[in-house]
Amino acid sequence: MKPDSKLVTYAAVDLGSNSFHMLVARREHGELRVLDRIKEMVRLGGGLDCRGNLDPEVQERALTCLSRFGQRLRGIPQENIRTVGTQTFRKLKHADEFLQVSEAALGCPIDIIAGHEEARLVYIGVAQWIAGEQRKQLVMDIGGGSTELVIGKGVDPIKMESMQFGCVSVTNRFFADGNINENKLENARLAVAAELQDLQSVYRNAGWQVAIGSSGTFRSAAAICEAHGWCAKGITADALQKLRQKALSFKSIAEIDIDGLSEQRRPVFVGGLAIMLACFKALAIEEMLVSPFALREGVLQDLLGRLEHRDPRDKAVKALMTRFAVDPAQVERVRKTALAIFDQVSGDHALGHAHRSMLCWAADLHEIGLSLSHPSYQAHSAYLVEASDMAGFSRQEQIFLATLVGLQRREIPAGFADRLPARMHRALAITLLCVRLSWIFCRTRDDEAIPAIEVTLDGSRVQVVLPVDWKDNHPLTIADLDFEENALLITGLVLDISYSGYESG
């Protein structure tokens, strides 16, 4: 009997500042076979003003596109889909509001990823194109709102940077009136070059054997160079200069008419050209190959890694544990207790496997702040979790994890969940319950002090039942539990502690 095709179908959605992409693939005989690719030029970044407000017309265009994507995704299991939002999502002033309507249109959650995470995923995507190669390579991706630069070897990135320049943002800043001239192009190139100054010597010293461009800007430039016979394949430094002169032969963006350049790419191509010119010169690139793979392929590979227990987030957490020398015995004690509580309340519809993983990572990292200071160590732990570059984590995931770690004890402030989408609030409250109870029972770092704990969750009511014999010998824990009954009210949960069994004697 053949497996249901929906169960082995996966999808990656890349919501870029210039275009939205969707890749749907099926796992067959251990390999991915692409079933569908959809791309729409939404130009989300072009609708963002300097205050982070999104133009209503652009927002409507984005939501219409997401509705079409949502139809294609219908029927694919949620756990087999990953959607990421990049630079424009990072800059939105009212990101939560737009995220809510976007997720409703798409029919699945959207992860907003940081620049370093975007760079990592781009590299993973391109690495699939050159599978088996062990040369050191520079991978560059020009998006609508940012440009990622990565040096890596094989499938492993070594150095990653994300610059706050993209083909849309550079075009809007330097060519807002639609006119082109040599002075404007040079000013745009110099602005990008200024941001490259701090990293160009580091990247040059690191070295690479091959440079690879990823994204529509590079693919368009390569198509133009090949169409005019300026180079056989990819892009050379000489060909790029010829492309520069060709672009300057037009007085406006609207007039640009070059073989190999699509109508869709034309409005933002001159901005991308300025970025290419700056990067080629600053990094002394003589020749660049162009990959058909990009961020979406990296998102898909990363999704498969998560599903097949090759989750980069595990590695990121272990690195922090090692760096800040956590107590492994206490980590294991807190993790075991927290999971025992979680498994008893996990029937709640808001919880899933992802939240169990978050709870494990919170236990792993809850004491990393002790290496800085004992008083309020939980606040230091939260800062380290949120501020660190943690491969594989989206912005929402890092905030979720930092909240669990930072609120493991003491008061819970009003609005503790405000930085997260509303869909995550219930799961955060319940997972936080597990963290806080485990901290209370493990506070003395004594395995013998941890009782058998029965927990039930019914709506907002949490019933915790403990052995009556245990009560008299643990007054500190009882005091902590009394405090917890009031502290948890801010999360919307009502904690009720009771005791079972008969007192001895």
N, C-alpha and C positions, 0 to 999 in steps of 0.2 A: 504493500500500500504506500503510495507516494505521500510525503508530508504536505500539509497545507502550505501552498506557496506564500501565503501571507505571513506565516511563522518564520520563514527564512528570507523575507524581504526587508531591506533596510533603507533608510532615507537620511540624507544630510541636507540641511538648508542653511545657506550662507546669506545673511541679510547685510549686504555691504552698503557703503555710502553712495555708490554709483549704481550698482545693479544687484538684484536679488537672484540667487541661483538655487536650484534644487536638483539633487542627484538621487535617483532611486536605483537600487541594485539588488540582485538576488545572489545568495550563496549557493553555488553549485560545484560539487566535487572539490570543495576546499578553496575555491576561487570566487571572486566577485564578478558577476556579469551585469553590466549596466542595462537597465530596463528603460530608463527615461532620464532625460536632461531637460530642464526648463530654465530659461534665463529671461529676465525682464529688466530693462533699463528703467529703474524707478527714480534715480537721482535724488535719493533721500537727503544726502548731504547738501545738495543745492537748495533745498527748502529750509535749511537751518540758518537762523540769523545769529548775530554776534552775542545775543543773550541766551541762546539755546532754545529759542522758540521755533516750532515747526510750522511751516506754511500750511494752512488747511487744505489747499488743493493738492499739495505733495502728500500730505497725510492720507487723503482720500485715495490717491493713486497707489500708495503703498498698501492700504487695506484691501483695495480691489485685487491687487496682485496676490496678497496673502490668502484671500478667499479662493482664488484659483488654485494656488498651491495646496490649500486645505482639502479641496476636492480630491486631488491626486493622492494625498496622504491618507484619506479615509480608508479604514480597514487594516492599515498597517499597525501592529501593536505599538503602543506608546513607548515602550522600552526600546523599540527598534528605530526610534526617530531621535535625532538631535538637531536642534536649531540654534544657531549662534548669531548674535548681533554685534557689530563691530563699532568703529569710531563714532559714527553719528549717534548710535544708541548710547555710547559712553558720554556724549556731550549734551544730550537732551536735558532741558531744564525740568520738564515734567515727565521724566522717563517712566515712572510707574503707571501714569495714566495712559500713555501711549502703549506701554507694554501690555496692559490689561486688554485693550481693544484689539491689539495685534494678535495676542494669544487666542482670543475668542475667534478672530477671523481665520487663523491658521489651524486652530483645533489642537494645539500642543504648546508646551512651555517654550519660552525663548531664553537662552542663556546669554547674558551680556558678558563678553570676554575682554580681558585687559589686553594691552598692546603686546606684551611679552607672550601671552598665551596665543594670541593671533599669529605671532611669528612662529611659535612652535608648531602650530597646526599647519601653517603654510609649508613649513619644512617637511613635516611628515607626509603631506600630500605629494610634494615634488619628489621626495625620496622613493615613492612607489614607482615613479616614472623611470628612475635610474636604479631600480632594484638590482642588487648584486655588486654595484660599484662601491669601492672602498676608497676612492679619492676624496680629498678634502674639497669641499665646494662652497661657493658663495651663492646663496639663494636670495633673490630680491623680488618683492611683490609690491607693485604700486596699486593701492586701492583708491577708493574715492576720497577718503578722509585721512588715510595714513599710509606710510610706506614701511614695510618690514624688511630688515636686513639680517640674514642668518648665515653663520658659517657652521658647517657640520661635516661629519664624516659618516658614510653609510646612512643608517636611519637615525643617528643620534645628533641633535643640534649641540653646538659647543658654545657659540656666542650668539646672542639675540638682541636686537634693538628694534624699536618701533618709533619712527619719526612722525611728528604731527603735521605732515604734508601729504596730500593725495591729489590725484588729477582733478577732482572736483573742487577741493578747497583752494588749490593754486590757481586754477582757472578763474574762480570767483574773486579771488583777491587781486590778481594782477591783470586780468583781462575782462573785468566786469562789464565794460562797455562794448565788448565783442570785437574790438580792434586789435590788430597785431602789428608790432613793429620790433626792430632789433633791440631798442632800449627796454621795452617791456619784457621781452624774453630774457634779456640779460639780468634784469632786476629780479625776475622770478628765479633764475638759476642761482644767483648770488644768495638769495634768501634761503634756499635749500642748502647751498654749500655752507652757509654759516652754521646751520644745525649739524651738518656733517663734520664740522671741525673737530669736535671733541672725540669722535670715534674713528676718524679716518686713519690715524697713525696706529691705533690699536688693531683695526681690521687689516691694514696693510702688513703689520708685523705678524699677525696670526697666519696670514697667507692662505692660498687655496690654489687648486689645480685647474678648476673650471668654474665659470660663472654662469648662473642659470636665472633667467627671468621668468616670472610667473605672473599672470594676469592679462587682462585685455589690452592694456597699454603696450606691453611688450609684444604680444601676439600681433597687434595692429602694426607696430613699427617693423617687425620682421616681415610681415606680408608686404609692406610698402617697399622695403629694401630688396626683397626678392623680386617683386614685380618690376622694379626699375633696373634690376641687374647690378645693384651696388654691392651685393655679396651673395654667395651661394645659399647660405642658410643662416638663421639667427640674425644677430646684429653685430657689426664691427664698429670700432670707434670712428673709422673713416666714413662708413655708411651713415652713421648717426649725424655726422657733420653735414653730409649731403642732404639728409632729411631735414636738418635745421634750415638750410638754405632754401629748400623747397617750400617749407612752411612759411618762411619769411617772404616768399614771392606773392603771398596773398595778403591783402590789407585787412581782412576781417575773418573771423571764425566762420561766418556764414558762407564766405566765398571759397573756403578750402575744398579743393576737389583733387584728390590724389588717388591714383590707382592703389587698391589694397586697403583703403580706409573706408570703413562702413559709415553709413549715415548716422547710426546710433552712437558710434564712438567719436565722431567729429566734434560735437560741442565741448568735449573735455580733453581732446587729444593734445592741445597745445600746453595745457598744464602738466600732463604726463610727460611731454617732451622736455619741458624744463627740468623735471625731476631726473629723467634719464641723463640729460646733459651734465647735471651736477654730480650725479653718482658715478658716471663713467670717468669724469675728470678727477674727482676726489679720491676714488679708489683705484685709479690707474687701470681701468678695465679696457682691454684691447678687443675682446671678443666675448659675446654672450650667446649661449644657447637659449632656446625658448621652450618652456615646458607646457604641454597642454593641461597638466594637472595643477591644482591650486588649493585654496583653503577648503573648499567643499570636500575634496578627496581626503584631505587630512582629517576633517571632522568625521568622515565615515570610518576611516581607519581607527581613529581614537575611540569611536563608539564601539567598534568591534572589540577593541582591546578591553574596554570596560566590561563588555558582556562575556568575554573569554578569560577573565581574571588576569589581564595584563594591564591593569589600571595604573596610569602614571601618577595618580593621586596618592596611591600607597607609597610610592617611592618618595614623593615630595614630603609626606608626613614623616616617614622614617628618617629623612635627611634632617628635619627640624628636631626630631627626638634625639638624634645623635649629636647634633650641634649644641643643644642646650642640656645634654646629659640628664635626661629624666630618670627617675627611679623605676626600673622595669617591674619590680614587684608591686609597687603601688599602681602603676598603669594597669597591670593585669588584674589587680584586685578591683579597681574601679570599673574597668571594662566588663569583667564578669558580672558584677553586681548590676551595672546599668543595663546590660543585655538581658539579664534575668527579669528585670522589671519591664523592659521594652517588649519582650516576647509575650508578656501577659496582657499588654494593652495594644498590641499591634493589629488587633482586629479592627481598630478604628479606620474608617475609609481614608482618612487623611495621610495615613502612614504607608510606607512601602519599603522595599529593599534599600532604596537610596538613603532613607532616613536611618536605617540600621547602620549603614556604612558611616554616615555622619556621626552617629553616636560613638562608634568605635574610634573614629579619628579624634573626637572630642576627648575621649578617655586618654588616648595616646598623648595629646598635647596639653592637657589641662594644667600641668605644672611646669611648662617650659619657662614661665615667667619667674620661677623661683631662682633662676640663675642671675636675675637682675636685682630682685629685692623680695623679701618675704612679705612685708606689709602690702596688702592689695596686689599680691602676685597674680591674681586672676585677671586684673586689668592689664598687667604687663603681658600675660599670656595672650589675651585677646588682641592686643596691639601687634604682637609678633605674628600671629596667625593672619590678621587682616593685611598687614603691610608687606609681608614676604611674597616673593614671586614663587607661587606654588603651582607647578605644572599640572595641567588637567582641570584645575578648579575654575569655574566661572566666577564672576564678581558676586553674584547672589550666593553661590555656595560658600565663598570665603566669608561673607558677612554672616551667613547662617552659622558657620562653624565658629567664627569669632564670638558670636553672641552666646552660643552654648558654653564656650570656655570662659568668657568674661562674666557670665552670670551664674557660675557654678555654685556660688555662695553669696550670702548677704542680701541686701535689698534688691528688688527688681524694679527698675524705673518705669514710670508710665511711658508709653510709646516705645517700649523695648523692641517692638517688631516693625516699627514704622519704615525702616530702610529696605524692607523686603516686600515683594508683591503680596497682596492680600491672600492669594491662594496658598502661601507658605505659612501663614500665621498660626493656623491650628496645629500643623505638624511641628512648628517651632515650639509652641507651648507644651505639647506632650513630650517631645524629645528633651526639652529643658527640664521637665519634671523628672525624667529618668536620670539626667545628669546630676541634678541637685540632691535627689534621694540617695544616689550612689555615693556622692561626696559625703553626705551625712553618715551613712553606715560605714564608710571606709576611713573616716577622719582619723581614727586612732591607729591606723595601719596595722590592725590586728585581725587576722582571718577569723579568730575565735569569737570576735565581737560582732560578726555579721550574722544576723539571724535568718531563719527561713522567712521569706517575705511573700505575702500573698497580696496581689494588687488587681483591682478591677476598675474599669473605666466605663462610666455610663453617662454619655453626654458631657456635662461639666463636672460631674461628681467623681472623685477619685477615692476609692475605699482601700486603705492599706491595713492589713491584718497582720499582727505580730504575735509571737508566743508570749503568753503572760509571764512565764518563768524568766524570760529574758529581761523584762522591764526593770526590775529593781536593781539589777547590777549594772545598768547603763544610763545613769542620770544625765550625763552630758549629751548623749544621743537623744534622749527624751526631750531635753531642753531645745535642741536643734529642731526636732520635729514640731514642737509647740510653735517655734518661731516660723517654721515653714508653712504652717496652716494659714497664717496671715500673709506671708510674703507671696504665696502663689495666687492669691486672689486677683492680683493685677493681671495675671495671664488668662483669667476667665475660668480657672479650674478651682474647685472647692475640695480641699483635702480633708479627709476624715480618717483619723487613726483609731483603731480599735485593737483589742487583744483577745486571743482565743486560748483555750485549754484551761487547765486547773493549776493553781499555785501549789508548789510542793510543800510538804510539811503541814 
